[in-house]
Amino acid sequence: MQIALRPALAMDFDYCARLYFSGMDRVIRELNLDQAAQVTGLRHQWDPAQVRIITLDGADVGWLHVIDQGDALFLAQLFVDGPCQGRGIGTEVVNSLIGEAARAHKAVTLGVVKSNPALRLYTRIGFRITDEDDRKFYMRRDFDTGA
């Protein structure tokens, strides 16, 4: 099983949007978010320079959006296609991002919806909750302490 990342191209937006809405459908309904606003927001925020496509044995299986914030890499989005979930792909991708951040002496930060099962993944690999609001936990993993 060969997991790799490739730079996103503008033509990858539709693929990423499909995975986003497939993965976020439950959350959008649960939080009673406006679907049209979600589409507009994704299109506005999606920047191919900040997006990488996750591949498994050469086939596209997901994507991540990482924003360099100076002292930290902010993991804005991470999606793995449903049939490929539960195979360690997300864990490997996040661990790779942690390694990338550590080499640059940066932390990794993220925000995760409180009901998102990925919360277990982030906690298991060393992220700690630094803040929260009514919908999300905000988490951080420092490069030097692993916590």
Chimera marker file (.cmm) of the C-alpha trace (Angstrom):
<marker_set name="trace">
<marker id="1" x="0.000" y="0.000" z="0.000" r="1" g="1" b="0" radius="0.5"/>
<marker id="2" x="1.723" y="3.157" z="-1.285" r="1" g="1" b="0" radius="0.5"/>
<marker id="3" x="0.284" y="6.414" z="0.107" r="1" g="1" b="0" radius="0.5"/>
<marker id="4" x="1.573" y="9.634" z="-1.439" r="1" g="1" b="0" radius="0.5"/>
<marker id="5" x="0.619" y="13.279" z="-1.831" r="1" g="1" b="0" radius="0.5"/>
<marker id="6" x="0.560" y="15.194" z="-5.076" r="1" g="1" b="0" radius="0.5"/>
<marker id="7" x="-0.028" y="18.903" z="-5.656" r="1" g="1" b="0" radius="0.5"/>
<marker id="8" x="-3.622" y="19.774" z="-6.483" r="1" g="1" b="0" radius="0.5"/>
<marker id="9" x="-4.563" y="21.192" z="-9.854" r="1" g="1" b="0" radius="0.5"/>
<marker id="10" x="-7.471" y="23.547" z="-10.526" r="1" g="1" b="0" radius="0.5"/>
<marker id="11" x="-9.290" y="20.656" z="-12.207" r="1" g="1" b="0" radius="0.5"/>
<marker id="12" x="-9.219" y="18.735" z="-8.875" r="1" g="1" b="0" radius="0.5"/>
<marker id="13" x="-11.797" y="21.071" z="-7.304" r="1" g="1" b="0" radius="0.5"/>
<marker id="14" x="-14.845" y="19.025" z="-8.351" r="1" g="1" b="0" radius="0.5"/>
<marker id="15" x="-13.279" y="15.839" z="-6.933" r="1" g="1" b="0" radius="0.5"/>
<marker id="16" x="-12.463" y="17.605" z="-3.658" r="1" g="1" b="0" radius="0.5"/>
<marker id="17" x="-15.935" y="19.149" z="-3.445" r="1" g="1" b="0" radius="0.5"/>
<marker id="18" x="-17.537" y="15.734" z="-3.966" r="1" g="1" b="0" radius="0.5"/>
<marker id="19" x="-15.498" y="14.249" z="-1.100" r="1" g="1" b="0" radius="0.5"/>
<marker id="20" x="-16.139" y="17.301" z="1.078" r="1" g="1" b="0" radius="0.5"/>
<marker id="21" x="-19.914" y="17.154" z="0.727" r="1" g="1" b="0" radius="0.5"/>
<marker id="22" x="-19.991" y="13.379" z="1.002" r="1" g="1" b="0" radius="0.5"/>
<marker id="23" x="-18.004" y="13.578" z="4.232" r="1" g="1" b="0" radius="0.5"/>
<marker id="24" x="-19.732" y="16.652" z="5.645" r="1" g="1" b="0" radius="0.5"/>
<marker id="25" x="-23.356" y="15.880" z="4.747" r="1" g="1" b="0" radius="0.5"/>
<marker id="26" x="-24.199" y="14.612" z="8.242" r="1" g="1" b="0" radius="0.5"/>
<marker id="27" x="-22.470" y="17.565" z="9.924" r="1" g="1" b="0" radius="0.5"/>
<marker id="28" x="-24.150" y="20.104" z="7.616" r="1" g="1" b="0" radius="0.5"/>
<marker id="29" x="-27.558" y="18.629" z="8.475" r="1" g="1" b="0" radius="0.5"/>
<marker id="30" x="-26.739" y="18.195" z="12.188" r="1" g="1" b="0" radius="0.5"/>
<marker id="31" x="-25.634" y="21.814" z="12.553" r="1" g="1" b="0" radius="0.5"/>
<marker id="32" x="-28.398" y="23.086" z="10.251" r="1" g="1" b="0" radius="0.5"/>
<marker id="33" x="-25.897" y="24.868" z="8.004" r="1" g="1" b="0" radius="0.5"/>
<marker id="34" x="-26.902" y="26.520" z="4.750" r="1" g="1" b="0" radius="0.5"/>
<marker id="35" x="-25.874" y="24.194" z="1.895" r="1" g="1" b="0" radius="0.5"/>
<marker id="36" x="-25.493" y="27.020" z="-0.642" r="1" g="1" b="0" radius="0.5"/>
<marker id="37" x="-23.268" y="28.947" z="1.770" r="1" g="1" b="0" radius="0.5"/>
<marker id="38" x="-21.149" y="25.817" z="2.257" r="1" g="1" b="0" radius="0.5"/>
<marker id="39" x="-20.642" y="25.473" z="-1.507" r="1" g="1" b="0" radius="0.5"/>
<marker id="40" x="-19.701" y="29.148" z="-1.821" r="1" g="1" b="0" radius="0.5"/>
<marker id="41" x="-17.375" y="28.944" z="1.183" r="1" g="1" b="0" radius="0.5"/>
<marker id="42" x="-15.566" y="25.881" z="-0.111" r="1" g="1" b="0" radius="0.5"/>
<marker id="43" x="-15.082" y="27.416" z="-3.547" r="1" g="1" b="0" radius="0.5"/>
<marker id="44" x="-13.752" y="30.637" z="-1.961" r="1" g="1" b="0" radius="0.5"/>
<marker id="45" x="-11.354" y="28.862" z="0.441" r="1" g="1" b="0" radius="0.5"/>
<marker id="46" x="-10.108" y="26.108" z="-1.885" r="1" g="1" b="0" radius="0.5"/>
<marker id="47" x="-6.676" y="27.131" z="-3.139" r="1" g="1" b="0" radius="0.5"/>
<marker id="48" x="-4.731" y="24.583" z="-5.226" r="1" g="1" b="0" radius="0.5"/>
<marker id="49" x="-1.466" y="26.008" z="-3.852" r="1" g="1" b="0" radius="0.5"/>
<marker id="50" x="-2.545" y="24.875" z="-0.357" r="1" g="1" b="0" radius="0.5"/>
<marker id="51" x="-4.234" y="21.600" z="-1.319" r="1" g="1" b="0" radius="0.5"/>
<marker id="52" x="-2.643" y="18.202" z="-1.836" r="1" g="1" b="0" radius="0.5"/>
<marker id="53" x="-4.350" y="15.154" z="-3.255" r="1" g="1" b="0" radius="0.5"/>
<marker id="54" x="-3.863" y="11.896" z="-1.346" r="1" g="1" b="0" radius="0.5"/>
<marker id="55" x="-3.102" y="8.930" z="-3.576" r="1" g="1" b="0" radius="0.5"/>
<marker id="56" x="-3.112" y="5.226" z="-2.812" r="1" g="1" b="0" radius="0.5"/>
<marker id="57" x="-1.117" y="3.126" z="-5.256" r="1" g="1" b="0" radius="0.5"/>
<marker id="58" x="-1.438" y="5.999" z="-7.745" r="1" g="1" b="0" radius="0.5"/>
<marker id="59" x="-5.214" y="6.475" z="-7.459" r="1" g="1" b="0" radius="0.5"/>
<marker id="60" x="-6.778" y="9.584" z="-5.898" r="1" g="1" b="0" radius="0.5"/>
<marker id="61" x="-8.366" y="8.679" z="-2.545" r="1" g="1" b="0" radius="0.5"/>
<marker id="62" x="-8.587" y="11.980" z="-0.665" r="1" g="1" b="0" radius="0.5"/>
<marker id="63" x="-7.280" y="15.468" z="-0.109" r="1" g="1" b="0" radius="0.5"/>
<marker id="64" x="-5.930" y="17.793" z="2.515" r="1" g="1" b="0" radius="0.5"/>
<marker id="65" x="-5.804" y="21.561" z="2.768" r="1" g="1" b="0" radius="0.5"/>
<marker id="66" x="-2.921" y="22.974" z="4.803" r="1" g="1" b="0" radius="0.5"/>
<marker id="67" x="-2.364" y="26.665" z="5.499" r="1" g="1" b="0" radius="0.5"/>
<marker id="68" x="1.059" y="27.877" z="6.653" r="1" g="1" b="0" radius="0.5"/>
<marker id="69" x="0.397" y="30.314" z="9.486" r="1" g="1" b="0" radius="0.5"/>
<marker id="70" x="4.002" y="31.162" z="10.274" r="1" g="1" b="0" radius="0.5"/>
<marker id="71" x="4.576" y="29.297" z="13.530" r="1" g="1" b="0" radius="0.5"/>
<marker id="72" x="2.148" y="26.491" z="12.682" r="1" g="1" b="0" radius="0.5"/>
<marker id="73" x="0.667" y="24.493" z="9.842" r="1" g="1" b="0" radius="0.5"/>
<marker id="74" x="-3.124" y="24.664" z="10.066" r="1" g="1" b="0" radius="0.5"/>
<marker id="75" x="-4.842" y="21.509" z="8.850" r="1" g="1" b="0" radius="0.5"/>
<marker id="76" x="-7.945" y="23.130" z="7.403" r="1" g="1" b="0" radius="0.5"/>
<marker id="77" x="-9.437" y="20.024" z="5.725" r="1" g="1" b="0" radius="0.5"/>
<marker id="78" x="-8.714" y="16.318" z="5.482" r="1" g="1" b="0" radius="0.5"/>
<marker id="79" x="-10.950" y="13.926" z="3.598" r="1" g="1" b="0" radius="0.5"/>
<marker id="80" x="-10.443" y="10.283" z="2.675" r="1" g="1" b="0" radius="0.5"/>
<marker id="81" x="-12.953" y="8.690" z="0.302" r="1" g="1" b="0" radius="0.5"/>
<marker id="82" x="-15.433" y="6.450" z="2.161" r="1" g="1" b="0" radius="0.5"/>
<marker id="83" x="-14.342" y="3.094" z="0.696" r="1" g="1" b="0" radius="0.5"/>
<marker id="84" x="-10.738" y="3.875" z="1.702" r="1" g="1" b="0" radius="0.5"/>
<marker id="85" x="-11.463" y="4.912" z="5.289" r="1" g="1" b="0" radius="0.5"/>
<marker id="86" x="-10.366" y="2.727" z="8.174" r="1" g="1" b="0" radius="0.5"/>
<marker id="87" x="-7.163" y="1.648" z="6.428" r="1" g="1" b="0" radius="0.5"/>
<marker id="88" x="-4.748" y="4.003" z="8.201" r="1" g="1" b="0" radius="0.5"/>
<marker id="89" x="-4.544" y="6.493" z="5.333" r="1" g="1" b="0" radius="0.5"/>
<marker id="90" x="-5.631" y="9.490" z="7.425" r="1" g="1" b="0" radius="0.5"/>
<marker id="91" x="-3.237" y="8.521" z="10.212" r="1" g="1" b="0" radius="0.5"/>
<marker id="92" x="-0.329" y="8.230" z="7.789" r="1" g="1" b="0" radius="0.5"/>
<marker id="93" x="-1.151" y="11.547" z="6.124" r="1" g="1" b="0" radius="0.5"/>
<marker id="94" x="-1.452" y="13.401" z="9.446" r="1" g="1" b="0" radius="0.5"/>
<marker id="95" x="1.770" y="11.814" z="10.735" r="1" g="1" b="0" radius="0.5"/>
<marker id="96" x="3.490" y="12.918" z="7.525" r="1" g="1" b="0" radius="0.5"/>
<marker id="97" x="2.207" y="16.464" z="8.086" r="1" g="1" b="0" radius="0.5"/>
<marker id="98" x="3.478" y="16.354" z="11.691" r="1" g="1" b="0" radius="0.5"/>
<marker id="99" x="6.899" y="15.323" z="10.372" r="1" g="1" b="0" radius="0.5"/>
<marker id="100" x="6.861" y="18.117" z="7.799" r="1" g="1" b="0" radius="0.5"/>
<marker id="101" x="5.954" y="20.633" z="10.510" r="1" g="1" b="0" radius="0.5"/>
<marker id="102" x="8.619" y="19.304" z="12.887" r="1" g="1" b="0" radius="0.5"/>
<marker id="103" x="11.332" y="19.686" z="10.240" r="1" g="1" b="0" radius="0.5"/>
<marker id="104" x="10.240" y="23.341" z="9.918" r="1" g="1" b="0" radius="0.5"/>
<marker id="105" x="10.028" y="23.726" z="13.746" r="1" g="1" b="0" radius="0.5"/>
<marker id="106" x="6.298" y="24.379" z="13.560" r="1" g="1" b="0" radius="0.5"/>
<marker id="107" x="3.254" y="23.066" z="15.390" r="1" g="1" b="0" radius="0.5"/>
<marker id="108" x="0.229" y="21.577" z="13.642" r="1" g="1" b="0" radius="0.5"/>
<marker id="109" x="-3.178" y="23.060" z="14.504" r="1" g="1" b="0" radius="0.5"/>
<marker id="110" x="-6.710" y="22.216" z="13.453" r="1" g="1" b="0" radius="0.5"/>
<marker id="111" x="-10.371" y="22.645" z="14.261" r="1" g="1" b="0" radius="0.5"/>
<marker id="112" x="-12.641" y="19.605" z="14.361" r="1" g="1" b="0" radius="0.5"/>
<marker id="113" x="-16.419" y="19.424" z="14.711" r="1" g="1" b="0" radius="0.5"/>
<marker id="114" x="-17.147" y="17.943" z="18.128" r="1" g="1" b="0" radius="0.5"/>
<marker id="115" x="-19.145" y="15.025" z="16.712" r="1" g="1" b="0" radius="0.5"/>
<marker id="116" x="-16.530" y="14.136" z="14.063" r="1" g="1" b="0" radius="0.5"/>
<marker id="117" x="-15.077" y="10.637" z="14.598" r="1" g="1" b="0" radius="0.5"/>
<marker id="118" x="-11.677" y="12.013" z="13.470" r="1" g="1" b="0" radius="0.5"/>
<marker id="119" x="-11.405" y="13.549" z="16.950" r="1" g="1" b="0" radius="0.5"/>
<marker id="120" x="-10.258" y="10.116" z="18.182" r="1" g="1" b="0" radius="0.5"/>
<marker id="121" x="-7.517" y="10.032" z="15.544" r="1" g="1" b="0" radius="0.5"/>
<marker id="122" x="-6.208" y="13.464" z="16.455" r="1" g="1" b="0" radius="0.5"/>
<marker id="123" x="-6.208" y="12.684" z="20.177" r="1" g="1" b="0" radius="0.5"/>
<marker id="124" x="-4.508" y="9.320" z="19.611" r="1" g="1" b="0" radius="0.5"/>
<marker id="125" x="-1.628" y="10.883" z="17.697" r="1" g="1" b="0" radius="0.5"/>
<marker id="126" x="-0.903" y="13.579" z="20.231" r="1" g="1" b="0" radius="0.5"/>
<marker id="127" x="-3.110" y="16.595" z="19.564" r="1" g="1" b="0" radius="0.5"/>
<marker id="128" x="-4.491" y="18.394" z="22.598" r="1" g="1" b="0" radius="0.5"/>
<marker id="129" x="-7.559" y="20.594" z="22.827" r="1" g="1" b="0" radius="0.5"/>
<marker id="130" x="-6.571" y="24.231" z="23.261" r="1" g="1" b="0" radius="0.5"/>
<marker id="131" x="-9.973" y="25.863" z="22.876" r="1" g="1" b="0" radius="0.5"/>
<marker id="132" x="-13.540" y="25.171" z="21.870" r="1" g="1" b="0" radius="0.5"/>
<marker id="133" x="-16.709" y="26.859" z="20.775" r="1" g="1" b="0" radius="0.5"/>
<marker id="134" x="-20.242" y="25.533" z="20.517" r="1" g="1" b="0" radius="0.5"/>
<marker id="135" x="-19.394" y="23.468" z="17.393" r="1" g="1" b="0" radius="0.5"/>
<marker id="136" x="-15.680" y="22.696" z="17.333" r="1" g="1" b="0" radius="0.5"/>
<marker id="137" x="-12.645" y="21.713" z="19.339" r="1" g="1" b="0" radius="0.5"/>
<marker id="138" x="-9.457" y="23.535" z="18.372" r="1" g="1" b="0" radius="0.5"/>
<marker id="139" x="-6.395" y="21.361" z="18.709" r="1" g="1" b="0" radius="0.5"/>
<marker id="140" x="-2.619" y="21.674" z="18.569" r="1" g="1" b="0" radius="0.5"/>
<marker id="141" x="0.350" y="19.364" z="18.390" r="1" g="1" b="0" radius="0.5"/>
<marker id="142" x="3.650" y="21.036" z="19.139" r="1" g="1" b="0" radius="0.5"/>
<marker id="143" x="6.687" y="19.827" z="17.226" r="1" g="1" b="0" radius="0.5"/>
<marker id="144" x="9.091" y="19.724" z="20.132" r="1" g="1" b="0" radius="0.5"/>
<marker id="145" x="7.026" y="18.047" z="22.824" r="1" g="1" b="0" radius="0.5"/>
<marker id="146" x="4.769" y="15.818" z="20.735" r="1" g="1" b="0" radius="0.5"/>
<marker id="147" x="1.792" y="17.122" z="22.675" r="1" g="1" b="0" radius="0.5"/>
<link id1="1" id2="2" r="1" g="1" b="0" radius="0.2"/>
<link id1="2" id2="3" r="1" g="1" b="0" radius="0.2"/>
<link id1="3" id2="4" r="1" g="1" b="0" radius="0.2"/>
<link id1="4" id2="5" r="1" g="1" b="0" radius="0.2"/>
<link id1="5" id2="6" r="1" g="1" b="0" radius="0.2"/>
<link id1="6" id2="7" r="1" g="1" b="0" radius="0.2"/>
<link id1="7" id2="8" r="1" g="1" b="0" radius="0.2"/>
<link id1="8" id2="9" r="1" g="1" b="0" radius="0.2"/>
<link id1="9" id2="10" r="1" g="1" b="0" radius="0.2"/>
<link id1="10" id2="11" r="1" g="1" b="0" radius="0.2"/>
<link id1="11" id2="12" r="1" g="1" b="0" radius="0.2"/>
<link id1="12" id2="13" r="1" g="1" b="0" radius="0.2"/>
<link id1="13" id2="14" r="1" g="1" b="0" radius="0.2"/>
<link id1="14" id2="15" r="1" g="1" b="0" radius="0.2"/>
<link id1="15" id2="16" r="1" g="1" b="0" radius="0.2"/>
<link id1="16" id2="17" r="1" g="1" b="0" radius="0.2"/>
<link id1="17" id2="18" r="1" g="1" b="0" radius="0.2"/>
<link id1="18" id2="19" r="1" g="1" b="0" radius="0.2"/>
<link id1="19" id2="20" r="1" g="1" b="0" radius="0.2"/>
<link id1="20" id2="21" r="1" g="1" b="0" radius="0.2"/>
<link id1="21" id2="22" r="1" g="1" b="0" radius="0.2"/>
<link id1="22" id2="23" r="1" g="1" b="0" radius="0.2"/>
<link id1="23" id2="24" r="1" g="1" b="0" radius="0.2"/>
<link id1="24" id2="25" r="1" g="1" b="0" radius="0.2"/>
<link id1="25" id2="26" r="1" g="1" b="0" radius="0.2"/>
<link id1="26" id2="27" r="1" g="1" b="0" radius="0.2"/>
<link id1="27" id2="28" r="1" g="1" b="0" radius="0.2"/>
<link id1="28" id2="29" r="1" g="1" b="0" radius="0.2"/>
<link id1="29" id2="30" r="1" g="1" b="0" radius="0.2"/>
<link id1="30" id2="31" r="1" g="1" b="0" radius="0.2"/>
<link id1="31" id2="32" r="1" g="1" b="0" radius="0.2"/>
<link id1="32" id2="33" r="1" g="1" b="0" radius="0.2"/>
<link id1="33" id2="34" r="1" g="1" b="0" radius="0.2"/>
<link id1="34" id2="35" r="1" g="1" b="0" radius="0.2"/>
<link id1="35" id2="36" r="1" g="1" b="0" radius="0.2"/>
<link id1="36" id2="37" r="1" g="1" b="0" radius="0.2"/>
<link id1="37" id2="38" r="1" g="1" b="0" radius="0.2"/>
<link id1="38" id2="39" r="1" g="1" b="0" radius="0.2"/>
<link id1="39" id2="40" r="1" g="1" b="0" radius="0.2"/>
<link id1="40" id2="41" r="1" g="1" b="0" radius="0.2"/>
<link id1="41" id2="42" r="1" g="1" b="0" radius="0.2"/>
<link id1="42" id2="43" r="1" g="1" b="0" radius="0.2"/>
<link id1="43" id2="44" r="1" g="1" b="0" radius="0.2"/>
<link id1="44" id2="45" r="1" g="1" b="0" radius="0.2"/>
<link id1="45" id2="46" r="1" g="1" b="0" radius="0.2"/>
<link id1="46" id2="47" r="1" g="1" b="0" radius="0.2"/>
<link id1="47" id2="48" r="1" g="1" b="0" radius="0.2"/>
<link id1="48" id2="49" r="1" g="1" b="0" radius="0.2"/>
<link id1="49" id2="50" r="1" g="1" b="0" radius="0.2"/>
<link id1="50" id2="51" r="1" g="1" b="0" radius="0.2"/>
<link id1="51" id2="52" r="1" g="1" b="0" radius="0.2"/>
<link id1="52" id2="53" r="1" g="1" b="0" radius="0.2"/>
<link id1="53" id2="54" r="1" g="1" b="0" radius="0.2"/>
<link id1="54" id2="55" r="1" g="1" b="0" radius="0.2"/>
<link id1="55" id2="56" r="1" g="1" b="0" radius="0.2"/>
<link id1="56" id2="57" r="1" g="1" b="0" radius="0.2"/>
<link id1="57" id2="58" r="1" g="1" b="0" radius="0.2"/>
<link id1="58" id2="59" r="1" g="1" b="0" radius="0.2"/>
<link id1="59" id2="60" r="1" g="1" b="0" radius="0.2"/>
<link id1="60" id2="61" r="1" g="1" b="0" radius="0.2"/>
<link id1="61" id2="62" r="1" g="1" b="0" radius="0.2"/>
<link id1="62" id2="63" r="1" g="1" b="0" radius="0.2"/>
<link id1="63" id2="64" r="1" g="1" b="0" radius="0.2"/>
<link id1="64" id2="65" r="1" g="1" b="0" radius="0.2"/>
<link id1="65" id2="66" r="1" g="1" b="0" radius="0.2"/>
<link id1="66" id2="67" r="1" g="1" b="0" radius="0.2"/>
<link id1="67" id2="68" r="1" g="1" b="0" radius="0.2"/>
<link id1="68" id2="69" r="1" g="1" b="0" radius="0.2"/>
<link id1="69" id2="70" r="1" g="1" b="0" radius="0.2"/>
<link id1="70" id2="71" r="1" g="1" b="0" radius="0.2"/>
<link id1="71" id2="72" r="1" g="1" b="0" radius="0.2"/>
<link id1="72" id2="73" r="1" g="1" b="0" radius="0.2"/>
<link id1="73" id2="74" r="1" g="1" b="0" radius="0.2"/>
<link id1="74" id2="75" r="1" g="1" b="0" radius="0.2"/>
<link id1="75" id2="76" r="1" g="1" b="0" radius="0.2"/>
<link id1="76" id2="77" r="1" g="1" b="0" radius="0.2"/>
<link id1="77" id2="78" r="1" g="1" b="0" radius="0.2"/>
<link id1="78" id2="79" r="1" g="1" b="0" radius="0.2"/>
<link id1="79" id2="80" r="1" g="1" b="0" radius="0.2"/>
<link id1="80" id2="81" r="1" g="1" b="0" radius="0.2"/>
<link id1="81" id2="82" r="1" g="1" b="0" radius="0.2"/>
<link id1="82" id2="83" r="1" g="1" b="0" radius="0.2"/>
<link id1="83" id2="84" r="1" g="1" b="0" radius="0.2"/>
<link id1="84" id2="85" r="1" g="1" b="0" radius="0.2"/>
<link id1="85" id2="86" r="1" g="1" b="0" radius="0.2"/>
<link id1="86" id2="87" r="1" g="1" b="0" radius="0.2"/>
<link id1="87" id2="88" r="1" g="1" b="0" radius="0.2"/>
<link id1="88" id2="89" r="1" g="1" b="0" radius="0.2"/>
<link id1="89" id2="90" r="1" g="1" b="0" radius="0.2"/>
<link id1="90" id2="91" r="1" g="1" b="0" radius="0.2"/>
<link id1="91" id2="92" r="1" g="1" b="0" radius="0.2"/>
<link id1="92" id2="93" r="1" g="1" b="0" radius="0.2"/>
<link id1="93" id2="94" r="1" g="1" b="0" radius="0.2"/>
<link id1="94" id2="95" r="1" g="1" b="0" radius="0.2"/>
<link id1="95" id2="96" r="1" g="1" b="0" radius="0.2"/>
<link id1="96" id2="97" r="1" g="1" b="0" radius="0.2"/>
<link id1="97" id2="98" r="1" g="1" b="0" radius="0.2"/>
<link id1="98" id2="99" r="1" g="1" b="0" radius="0.2"/>
<link id1="99" id2="100" r="1" g="1" b="0" radius="0.2"/>
<link id1="100" id2="101" r="1" g="1" b="0" radius="0.2"/>
<link id1="101" id2="102" r="1" g="1" b="0" radius="0.2"/>
<link id1="102" id2="103" r="1" g="1" b="0" radius="0.2"/>
<link id1="103" id2="104" r="1" g="1" b="0" radius="0.2"/>
<link id1="104" id2="105" r="1" g="1" b="0" radius="0.2"/>
<link id1="105" id2="106" r="1" g="1" b="0" radius="0.2"/>
<link id1="106" id2="107" r="1" g="1" b="0" radius="0.2"/>
<link id1="107" id2="108" r="1" g="1" b="0" radius="0.2"/>
<link id1="108" id2="109" r="1" g="1" b="0" radius="0.2"/>
<link id1="109" id2="110" r="1" g="1" b="0" radius="0.2"/>
<link id1="110" id2="111" r="1" g="1" b="0" radius="0.2"/>
<link id1="111" id2="112" r="1" g="1" b="0" radius="0.2"/>
<link id1="112" id2="113" r="1" g="1" b="0" radius="0.2"/>
<link id1="113" id2="114" r="1" g="1" b="0" radius="0.2"/>
<link id1="114" id2="115" r="1" g="1" b="0" radius="0.2"/>
<link id1="115" id2="116" r="1" g="1" b="0" radius="0.2"/>
<link id1="116" id2="117" r="1" g="1" b="0" radius="0.2"/>
<link id1="117" id2="118" r="1" g="1" b="0" radius="0.2"/>
<link id1="118" id2="119" r="1" g="1" b="0" radius="0.2"/>
<link id1="119" id2="120" r="1" g="1" b="0" radius="0.2"/>
<link id1="120" id2="121" r="1" g="1" b="0" radius="0.2"/>
<link id1="121" id2="122" r="1" g="1" b="0" radius="0.2"/>
<link id1="122" id2="123" r="1" g="1" b="0" radius="0.2"/>
<link id1="123" id2="124" r="1" g="1" b="0" radius="0.2"/>
<link id1="124" id2="125" r="1" g="1" b="0" radius="0.2"/>
<link id1="125" id2="126" r="1" g="1" b="0" radius="0.2"/>
<link id1="126" id2="127" r="1" g="1" b="0" radius="0.2"/>
<link id1="127" id2="128" r="1" g="1" b="0" radius="0.2"/>
<link id1="128" id2="129" r="1" g="1" b="0" radius="0.2"/>
<link id1="129" id2="130" r="1" g="1" b="0" radius="0.2"/>
<link id1="130" id2="131" r="1" g="1" b="0" radius="0.2"/>
<link id1="131" id2="132" r="1" g="1" b="0" radius="0.2"/>
<link id1="132" id2="133" r="1" g="1" b="0" radius="0.2"/>
<link id1="133" id2="134" r="1" g="1" b="0" radius="0.2"/>
<link id1="134" id2="135" r="1" g="1" b="0" radius="0.2"/>
<link id1="135" id2="136" r="1" g="1" b="0" radius="0.2"/>
<link id1="136" id2="137" r="1" g="1" b="0" radius="0.2"/>
<link id1="137" id2="138" r="1" g="1" b="0" radius="0.2"/>
<link id1="138" id2="139" r="1" g="1" b="0" radius="0.2"/>
<link id1="139" id2="140" r="1" g="1" b="0" radius="0.2"/>
<link id1="140" id2="141" r="1" g="1" b="0" radius="0.2"/>
<link id1="141" id2="142" r="1" g="1" b="0" radius="0.2"/>
<link id1="142" id2="143" r="1" g="1" b="0" radius="0.2"/>
<link id1="143" id2="144" r="1" g="1" b="0" radius="0.2"/>
<link id1="144" id2="145" r="1" g="1" b="0" radius="0.2"/>
<link id1="145" id2="146" r="1" g="1" b="0" radius="0.2"/>
<link id1="146" id2="147" r="1" g="1" b="0" radius="0.2"/>
</marker_set>
